[in-house]
Amino acid sequence: MGLIGNLIYWPISSKDKVEKYQEIIRDEEWEAIEQYIPVASKFLDVGCGAGYSLMKAKNNRKCEVVGIDPEPGAHGVGRYNGLKTENTEILQGFSENLPFEDEQFDVVYSSHVLEHVNDEQKSLEEMKRVLKQDGTLIIGMPTAAMAGINLFSQVFFLTHIRIYRFLKSIITLKFNYPIKNIFILGSHSKPRAKYIWYDLKHYKISNWEKIVGGVFNIGKIITPCFYPYPDFVQFFKMKRNFKYSSSVFFICKLKKGNAF
């Protein structure tokens, strides 16, 4: 990249660092919810990415695991280092149309996925459909605190890069980087939402609770820890038992039938 490039892009983490930081985060979140996964249960990961949680469910809880993702292997821990998940079934598909029979799984798990789906309600209804009557849904999403960290990161770590790209487009006479791009703060939920203001409102724990609680009976709300984005330089260390959390997990049962 060269000296100038290194100076300009210094706040952006390398692939190795993103992998390292994200693994630390996911391990912490997993530790907070693992006790709610029955040993030897039938486990579905909706939006499994490269299969990191599948591997943990299989190795740690002896589960029979299957995952589904629109782009298997393209997201999450393991996307850069070729995570090996031998004898693990990962299907290509979408949360709004799960290719499984009714009441098939003891545990339906989904981590940092609902904020990206096209239809939250339909996705939750599909998770409900494939969950056994006495099964457990474990679902986690980013919080408004995480959106605030994203806002800070974009302003302090990316503004100079956007200015550089704008000036470069003028100097090279390409004019392919509009000045408005300097001030646009993108949503984590792209392409569903364009701007970060959506995240600050939609990612509130109370809003997630309303959305999930409309389909499932929420038995426990877990706020594991407060952490920075793995994509950027880590400007503070992960904090456990903090007032705020970067993610929230809901442990749920079916709305009808067995109580939690």
C-alpha positions as CSV (number, residue, x, y, z in Angstrom):
1,M,0.0,0.0,0.0
2,G,2.9,2.3,0.6
3,L,3.7,4.9,3.3
4,I,0.9,7.3,2.3
5,G,-1.6,4.5,2.2
6,N,-0.5,3.2,5.5
7,L,-0.9,6.6,7.1
8,I,-4.3,7.2,5.6
9,Y,-5.8,3.8,6.3
10,W,-4.2,3.3,9.8
11,P,-7.5,3.1,11.7
12,I,-8.8,0.2,9.7
13,S,-8.0,-3.3,11.1
14,S,-6.2,-5.9,9.0
15,K,-8.0,-9.1,8.2
16,D,-6.0,-10.9,10.9
17,K,-6.9,-8.3,13.5
18,V,-10.6,-8.3,12.5
19,E,-10.5,-12.1,12.9
20,K,-8.8,-11.9,16.3
21,Y,-11.1,-9.2,17.7
22,Q,-14.3,-10.7,16.4
23,E,-13.4,-14.1,17.8
24,I,-12.9,-12.6,21.3
25,I,-16.3,-10.9,21.0
26,R,-18.1,-14.0,19.8
27,D,-16.5,-16.2,22.5
28,E,-17.6,-13.7,25.2
29,E,-21.2,-13.7,23.9
30,W,-21.2,-17.5,23.5
31,E,-20.1,-17.9,27.1
32,A,-23.1,-15.8,28.2
33,I,-25.7,-18.0,26.4
34,E,-24.1,-21.5,26.2
35,Q,-25.8,-22.7,29.4
36,Y,-29.2,-22.4,27.7
37,I,-28.3,-24.9,25.0
38,P,-29.2,-28.5,26.1
39,V,-26.5,-31.1,25.6
40,A,-27.0,-33.3,22.5
41,S,-29.8,-31.1,21.2
42,K,-30.7,-30.5,17.6
43,F,-29.3,-27.0,16.9
44,L,-30.0,-24.7,13.9
45,D,-27.9,-21.5,13.4
46,V,-29.8,-19.0,11.2
47,G,-27.2,-16.8,9.5
48,C,-24.3,-19.0,10.5
49,G,-21.7,-17.4,8.3
50,A,-18.5,-19.5,8.3
51,G,-20.0,-21.7,11.0
52,Y,-18.1,-20.7,14.1
53,S,-21.1,-21.1,16.4
54,L,-22.0,-24.4,14.8
55,M,-18.5,-25.6,15.7
56,K,-18.9,-24.4,19.3
57,A,-22.3,-26.1,19.6
58,K,-21.0,-29.3,18.2
59,N,-17.8,-29.4,20.2
60,N,-18.9,-27.9,23.5
61,R,-22.5,-29.1,23.7
62,K,-22.4,-32.2,21.6
63,C,-25.2,-30.9,19.4
64,E,-26.5,-32.2,16.1
65,V,-25.9,-29.0,14.1
66,V,-27.1,-27.5,10.8
67,G,-26.6,-23.9,9.6
68,I,-28.1,-21.7,6.9
69,D,-26.8,-18.5,5.4
70,P,-27.4,-16.5,2.2
71,E,-23.6,-16.5,1.6
72,P,-22.1,-19.5,3.5
73,G,-18.6,-18.7,4.7
74,A,-18.6,-15.0,3.8
75,H,-19.3,-13.6,7.2
76,G,-18.2,-13.9,10.8
77,V,-15.3,-15.6,12.5
78,G,-13.5,-17.9,10.1
79,R,-14.3,-16.0,6.9
80,Y,-10.7,-15.0,6.5
81,N,-8.9,-18.1,7.8
82,G,-11.0,-20.8,6.1
83,L,-12.7,-22.1,9.2
84,K,-12.9,-25.9,9.0
85,T,-16.3,-27.4,10.0
86,E,-16.0,-31.0,8.9
87,N,-19.2,-33.1,9.1
88,T,-21.2,-29.9,9.5
89,E,-24.1,-29.1,7.2
90,I,-24.3,-25.5,6.0
91,L,-27.1,-24.7,3.5
92,Q,-27.5,-21.7,1.3
93,G,-30.8,-19.9,2.0
94,F,-32.7,-17.1,3.7
95,S,-34.2,-16.7,7.1
96,E,-37.6,-15.7,5.6
97,N,-37.9,-19.2,4.0
98,L,-36.2,-21.8,6.0
99,P,-36.0,-25.2,4.2
100,F,-36.9,-27.3,7.1
101,E,-40.0,-29.2,8.4
102,D,-42.1,-27.8,11.2
103,E,-41.0,-28.3,14.8
104,Q,-37.6,-29.8,13.8
105,F,-35.1,-28.2,16.2
106,D,-34.5,-28.1,19.9
107,V,-32.6,-24.8,19.6
108,V,-32.8,-22.1,17.0
109,Y,-29.9,-19.8,17.3
110,S,-29.2,-16.5,15.5
111,S,-26.5,-14.0,16.3
112,H,-26.2,-10.6,14.7
113,V,-28.5,-11.5,11.8
114,L,-32.0,-10.0,12.4
115,E,-30.7,-6.5,11.8
116,H,-29.7,-7.5,8.2
117,V,-32.7,-9.5,7.1
118,N,-35.2,-8.2,4.6
119,D,-38.2,-9.0,6.7
120,E,-37.8,-9.3,10.5
121,Q,-41.3,-10.5,11.2
122,K,-41.3,-13.2,8.6
123,S,-37.8,-14.3,9.8
124,L,-39.0,-14.7,13.4
125,E,-42.2,-16.5,12.2
126,E,-40.0,-19.0,10.3
127,M,-37.8,-19.5,13.4
128,K,-40.9,-20.2,15.4
129,R,-42.2,-22.6,12.8
130,V,-39.1,-24.9,12.8
131,L,-38.7,-24.8,16.6
132,K,-40.1,-27.7,18.7
133,Q,-42.9,-26.9,21.1
134,D,-40.5,-27.2,24.1
135,G,-37.6,-25.7,22.2
136,T,-35.5,-22.5,22.8
137,L,-34.8,-19.6,20.6
138,I,-31.5,-17.8,21.3
139,I,-31.3,-14.6,19.3
140,G,-28.8,-11.7,19.5
141,M,-28.5,-8.3,17.9
142,P,-26.4,-5.1,18.2
143,T,-27.7,-2.4,20.5
144,A,-28.0,1.4,20.2
145,A,-24.8,1.5,22.2
146,M,-23.1,-0.4,19.4
147,A,-24.7,2.0,16.9
148,G,-23.1,4.9,18.9
149,I,-19.7,3.2,18.7
150,N,-20.2,2.9,15.0
151,L,-21.1,6.6,14.7
152,F,-18.0,7.6,16.7
153,S,-15.8,5.2,14.6
154,Q,-17.1,6.6,11.3
155,V,-16.6,10.2,12.3
156,F,-13.1,9.8,13.9
157,F,-11.7,7.0,11.8
158,L,-13.2,7.4,8.3
159,T,-13.8,11.1,7.7
160,H,-10.2,11.8,6.6
161,I,-10.4,8.8,4.3
162,R,-13.6,10.1,2.7
163,I,-11.9,13.5,2.2
164,Y,-8.9,11.8,0.6
165,R,-11.1,9.9,-1.8
166,F,-13.0,13.1,-2.7
167,L,-9.8,15.0,-3.4
168,K,-8.3,12.1,-5.3
169,S,-11.4,12.0,-7.6
170,I,-10.9,15.7,-8.4
171,I,-7.2,15.5,-9.0
172,T,-7.6,12.5,-11.3
173,L,-10.5,14.2,-13.0
174,K,-12.7,11.1,-12.5
175,F,-15.3,13.0,-10.3
176,N,-16.6,9.6,-9.1
177,Y,-16.8,10.4,-5.4
178,P,-19.4,13.0,-4.6
179,I,-18.7,15.5,-1.8
180,K,-21.9,14.3,0.0
181,N,-20.2,11.0,0.6
182,I,-17.9,12.8,3.1
183,F,-20.9,13.4,5.4
184,I,-22.9,10.2,4.8
185,L,-22.7,7.9,7.8
186,G,-23.9,4.5,6.6
187,S,-26.1,2.1,8.5
188,H,-25.0,-1.3,9.7
189,S,-28.2,-2.7,8.3
190,K,-27.4,-1.8,4.6
191,P,-29.1,-2.2,2.2
192,R,-32.2,-2.4,4.3
193,A,-31.4,1.0,5.8
194,K,-29.1,3.7,4.4
195,Y,-28.1,5.8,7.3
196,I,-26.8,5.3,10.9
197,W,-29.7,7.3,12.4
198,Y,-31.9,4.2,11.7
199,D,-29.5,2.1,13.8
200,L,-29.5,4.5,16.8
201,K,-33.3,4.2,17.0
202,H,-34.0,0.7,15.8
203,Y,-31.3,-1.0,17.8
204,K,-32.6,0.1,21.2
205,I,-33.0,-2.9,23.5
206,S,-36.6,-1.9,24.2
207,N,-37.3,-2.0,20.4
208,W,-35.7,-5.4,19.9
209,E,-37.7,-6.7,22.9
210,K,-40.9,-5.5,21.4
211,I,-40.1,-7.1,18.0
212,V,-39.0,-10.5,19.4
213,G,-41.6,-10.4,22.1
214,G,-44.3,-10.1,19.5
215,V,-43.6,-13.7,18.3
216,F,-41.9,-15.4,21.3
217,N,-42.1,-15.5,25.0
218,I,-38.9,-13.8,26.3
219,G,-37.6,-15.5,29.4
220,K,-34.3,-13.8,29.8
221,I,-32.5,-10.8,28.4
222,I,-28.7,-11.0,28.4
223,T,-26.3,-8.0,27.8
224,P,-22.9,-9.7,27.6
225,C,-20.4,-6.9,27.3
226,F,-19.4,-3.5,25.8
227,Y,-16.9,-3.6,23.0
228,P,-15.6,-1.6,20.0
229,Y,-16.0,-2.5,16.4
230,P,-13.5,-5.2,15.3
231,D,-13.1,-3.4,12.0
232,F,-11.2,-0.5,13.5
233,V,-8.4,0.3,15.9
234,Q,-9.5,-0.8,19.4
235,F,-9.8,2.5,21.3
236,F,-11.0,0.8,24.5
237,K,-10.9,-2.6,26.0
238,M,-13.9,-4.9,26.3
239,K,-15.9,-4.2,29.4
240,R,-18.0,-6.9,31.2
241,N,-20.8,-6.1,33.6
242,F,-20.9,-2.6,32.2
243,K,-23.9,-0.2,32.3
244,Y,-24.1,-0.6,28.5
245,S,-23.7,-3.5,26.2
246,S,-22.8,-3.7,22.5
247,S,-25.1,-6.6,22.0
248,V,-28.3,-8.1,23.5
249,F,-29.4,-11.7,23.5
250,F,-33.0,-12.9,24.2
251,I,-33.6,-16.4,25.5
252,C,-37.1,-17.4,24.4
253,K,-39.8,-20.0,24.3
254,L,-42.8,-20.2,22.0
255,K,-45.5,-17.6,22.6
256,K,-48.1,-20.3,22.9
257,G,-47.7,-23.6,24.7
258,N,-45.0,-24.1,27.3
259,A,-44.1,-21.1,29.4
260,F,-40.4,-20.3,29.9
